[in-house]
Structure formats: C-alpha cells, structure tokens
C-alpha cells in the first residue's frame, strides 16, 4: 500500500517534534505499533466507577442516595475545573468569563434539574432508616462545594450576615478571623445546646487548613474579584451580568432550595427525625432567605437582596 502525502507530511511533523526534544521517533512508532486499541471501559474506568457504591445497609434505596451524591461531587469537580482556570488566569476579559460562566451555570442547571431524584426518588420509610446508619456523615461535609464558594466571591461575602451586619469593620479582618464567622458553621450546631456537632468537628479537622490556604489564594483570584477588575465597559456587558446573576441564583437559592424541599419531604414533622441530619438545625440553615449568601452583591438591587430567596421558599412550602 502506497503511503500518501498526508501521512508523509504528518510523519515529517512528528520527526521534527521528537527531534526538537532529543527523542527518537522510531522508538515512539514502535510503542504505537505494539500498543493495544483503547477501549471505552478502560478509559472511563467503568468497572472501578461502578464498584464505588459501598452501602452500609440492606435497604435498596440507599444505592440511589449514594450514587446521586457521587454524581453531585463529579458535577462539582466540573465546576472547579473552570473556577481554577479563572483563578489562575493572569489576565481575563468579559469574553473569557462568559465562556467559563456558561459552563458552570450549565453544570448547576443539571444539578438543580436532577435533584428530584433526591426529593421524590426514594421511599421515605427506607430513607429514615438507612440514613441513621450514615451518621454523622452529611452532605454538609462536601469540601468541593465549600471550594466553589471560596472561588466564587470575596470571603467577606460568606460571613454570617448577622455577625457582618453588627460589625461594619469586617472587611478589615484577616482571613483567619473571617473564617471563625463563616456562615456555614452556624448550620452545624446542635439544636439543644448550640455546640458544634461532630459533623462540623470532623469537617474542620480534615479541611480547615486546606480551606484557609485556598481562601488566601482566592483573595485576588476569585470570580467576583476578577469581575470587579474588568474595565467599566466590560463590566457592563449584559450577557456577563446575566450569567453571574444566574450563577448566584443557581447556587445560593435554587441549590439550597432543592435541599430544603428534600428535607421537608423526609424530615418535617417528628422532632426526633432531626437526628438524621446529625442534630443540625436545617430549618434555619437551608432556607436561602435566612443565610442571604450573595456572591455578587454589586449586581443586585437593595430590594432583591432584602427579599433574597423568600419567594422561592414560600413557593416550596405551598407545594
């Protein structure tokens, strides 16, 4: 069979590539000759992936619970892949941010759309039994979700709003001081005593140092900081603004509300059922109107911030 010009040209390019690095192209061609064809299941590691559902009980619906949480973490990984690129970019413009934001918004659209699996996809009786076997583990302990928050906005915007409202000088605090008042710590306290739950203690022990390091990295490299640094004409790009508002709503309202709706379905009613959350007060933690975490406050008017998440929660309760 005659080797056509296209193949000859590519061989010449390969020769130049390997020559430039002092490599012998023939050795690489030998490797290509002996290499087996790539198979889908090997590339995706399908067998390994499907072996990761290590259940703690014999209730069938526990498999749904663990698989969906694993899917969630993979979606978070996709988001962080984009956030990391934004943070590491030395120079960004509105076009670049729009490209990245479209991807992240799509990922969270997918999460919010599929969360019905958790809201309606399990038998309540099964959930309330197998969930007790998983204590004190909680979705609260998703480190990747906390990383998404740190990559999204200034640390001051993640503070407990009641503390921040009473302390106008919070912007001058060090990252270490701010971290003592980060909003999610109030969501993992015991109902009866107000003390930190084991869920929170475990979480802080494993990730506090990592979060602190990331928060320092993100001081100038978070998404909001990148946006603020844009020239005025680029900051006024309507598509960019709409995408940032969509992301803010998706993460800080819709995603929180999905969890709230799930908790209402499975946990509302008997006070003893609260144990299934590790003792945390989900009624005060999950509704977005209580936390009022807003990544991009400059992009919302005062009325929108005041009513943050309220209409969504009222709609959920009526449903």
NORDA-V145771 format. One record per residue. N is the residue number from 1. RES is the residue in three letters. OMEGA is omega as a letter, one per 40 degrees, with the letter a starting at -180 (NA if undefined). Layout:
# NORDA-V145771
<<N & RES & OMEGA> <N & RES & OMEGA>>
This chain:
# NORDA-V145771
<<1 & UNK & a> <2 & UNK & i> <3 & UNK & a> <4 & UNK & a> <5 & UNK & a> <6 & UNK & i> <7 & UNK & i> <8 & UNK & i> <9 & UNK & i> <10 & UNK & i> <11 & UNK & i> <12 & UNK & i> <13 & UNK & i> <14 & UNK & i> <15 & UNK & i> <16 & UNK & i> <17 & UNK & a> <18 & UNK & i> <19 & UNK & a> <20 & UNK & a> <21 & UNK & i> <22 & UNK & a> <23 & UNK & i> <24 & UNK & a> <25 & UNK & a> <26 & UNK & i> <27 & UNK & i> <28 & UNK & i> <29 & UNK & i> <30 & UNK & i> <31 & UNK & i> <32 & UNK & a> <33 & UNK & a> <34 & UNK & a> <35 & UNK & i> <36 & UNK & i> <37 & UNK & i> <38 & UNK & i> <39 & UNK & a> <40 & UNK & a> <41 & UNK & i> <42 & UNK & a> <43 & UNK & a> <44 & UNK & a> <45 & UNK & a> <46 & UNK & a> <47 & UNK & i> <48 & UNK & a> <49 & UNK & a> <50 & UNK & i> <51 & UNK & a> <52 & UNK & i> <53 & UNK & a> <54 & UNK & a> <55 & UNK & a> <56 & UNK & a> <57 & UNK & i> <58 & UNK & i> <59 & UNK & a> <60 & UNK & a> <61 & UNK & i> <62 & UNK & i> <63 & UNK & i> <64 & UNK & a> <65 & UNK & a> <66 & UNK & a> <67 & UNK & a> <68 & UNK & i> <69 & UNK & i> <70 & UNK & i> <71 & UNK & i> <72 & UNK & a> <73 & UNK & i> <74 & UNK & i> <75 & UNK & i> <76 & UNK & i> <77 & UNK & i> <78 & UNK & i> <79 & UNK & a> <80 & UNK & i> <81 & UNK & i> <82 & UNK & i> <83 & UNK & a> <84 & UNK & i> <85 & UNK & i> <86 & UNK & a> <87 & UNK & a> <88 & UNK & a> <89 & UNK & a> <90 & UNK & i> <91 & UNK & i> <92 & UNK & i> <93 & UNK & a> <94 & UNK & a> <95 & UNK & i> <96 & UNK & a> <97 & UNK & i> <98 & UNK & i> <99 & UNK & a> <100 & UNK & a> <101 & UNK & i> <102 & UNK & a> <103 & UNK & a> <104 & UNK & i> <105 & UNK & i> <106 & UNK & i> <107 & UNK & a> <108 & UNK & i> <109 & UNK & i> <110 & UNK & i> <111 & UNK & a> <112 & UNK & a> <113 & UNK & a> <114 & UNK & a> <115 & UNK & i> <116 & UNK & i> <117 & UNK & a> <118 & UNK & a> <119 & UNK & a> <120 & UNK & a> <121 & UNK & a> <122 & UNK & i> <123 & UNK & a> <124 & UNK & a> <125 & UNK & i> <126 & UNK & a> <127 & UNK & a> <128 & UNK & i> <129 & UNK & a> <130 & UNK & a> <131 & UNK & a> <132 & UNK & i> <133 & UNK & a> <134 & UNK & a> <135 & UNK & e> <136 & UNK & i> <137 & UNK & a> <138 & UNK & i> <139 & UNK & i> <140 & UNK & a> <141 & UNK & i> <142 & UNK & a> <143 & UNK & a> <144 & UNK & i> <145 & UNK & i> <146 & UNK & i> <147 & UNK & i> <148 & UNK & i> <149 & UNK & a> <150 & UNK & i> <151 & UNK & a> <152 & UNK & a> <153 & UNK & i> <154 & UNK & a> <155 & UNK & a> <156 & UNK & i> <157 & UNK & i> <158 & UNK & i> <159 & UNK & i> <160 & UNK & a> <161 & UNK & i> <162 & UNK & i> <163 & UNK & a> <164 & UNK & a> <165 & UNK & a> <166 & UNK & a> <167 & UNK & a> <168 & UNK & a> <169 & UNK & a> <170 & UNK & a> <171 & UNK & a> <172 & UNK & i> <173 & UNK & i> <174 & UNK & i> <175 & UNK & i> <176 & UNK & a> <177 & UNK & i> <178 & UNK & a> <179 & UNK & i> <180 & UNK & a> <181 & UNK & i> <182 & UNK & a> <183 & UNK & a> <184 & UNK & i> <185 & UNK & i> <186 & UNK & a> <187 & UNK & a> <188 & UNK & i> <189 & UNK & a> <190 & UNK & a> <191 & UNK & a> <192 & UNK & a> <193 & UNK & a> <194 & UNK & a> <195 & UNK & i> <196 & UNK & i> <197 & UNK & i> <198 & UNK & i> <199 & UNK & a> <200 & UNK & a> <201 & UNK & i> <202 & UNK & a> <203 & UNK & a> <204 & UNK & a> <205 & UNK & a> <206 & UNK & a> <207 & UNK & a> <208 & UNK & a> <209 & UNK & i> <210 & UNK & i> <211 & UNK & a> <212 & UNK & i> <213 & UNK & a> <214 & UNK & a> <215 & UNK & i> <216 & UNK & i> <217 & UNK & a> <218 & UNK & a> <219 & UNK & i> <220 & UNK & a> <221 & UNK & i> <222 & UNK & a> <223 & UNK & a> <224 & UNK & i> <225 & UNK & i> <226 & UNK & i> <227 & UNK & a> <228 & UNK & a> <229 & UNK & a> <230 & UNK & i> <231 & UNK & a> <232 & UNK & a> <233 & UNK & i> <234 & UNK & i> <235 & UNK & a> <236 & UNK & i> <237 & UNK & a> <238 & UNK & i> <239 & UNK & i> <240 & UNK & a> <241 & UNK & a> <242 & UNK & i> <243 & UNK & i> <244 & UNK & i> <245 & UNK & i> <246 & UNK & i> <247 & UNK & i> <248 & UNK & a> <249 & UNK & a> <250 & UNK & a> <251 & UNK & a> <252 & UNK & i> <253 & UNK & a> <254 & UNK & a> <255 & UNK & i> <256 & UNK & a> <257 & UNK & i> <258 & UNK & i> <259 & UNK & i> <260 & UNK & i> <261 & UNK & i> <262 & UNK & i> <263 & UNK & i> <264 & UNK & a> <265 & UNK & a> <266 & UNK & a> <267 & UNK & a> <268 & UNK & i> <269 & UNK & a> <270 & UNK & i> <271 & UNK & a> <272 & UNK & a> <273 & UNK & a> <274 & UNK & i> <275 & UNK & a> <276 & UNK & i> <277 & UNK & a> <278 & UNK & i> <279 & UNK & a> <280 & UNK & a> <281 & UNK & a> <282 & UNK & a> <283 & UNK & i> <284 & UNK & a> <285 & UNK & a> <286 & UNK & a> <287 & UNK & a> <288 & UNK & a> <289 & UNK & i> <290 & UNK & a> <291 & UNK & a> <292 & UNK & i> <293 & UNK & a> <294 & UNK & a> <295 & UNK & a> <296 & UNK & a> <297 & UNK & a> <298 & UNK & a> <299 & UNK & a> <300 & UNK & i> <301 & UNK & a> <302 & UNK & i> <303 & UNK & i> <304 & UNK & i> <305 & UNK & a> <306 & UNK & a> <307 & UNK & a> <308 & UNK & i> <309 & UNK & a> <310 & UNK & a> <311 & UNK & i> <312 & UNK & a> <313 & UNK & i> <314 & UNK & i> <315 & UNK & a> <316 & UNK & a> <317 & UNK & i> <318 & UNK & a> <319 & UNK & NA>>
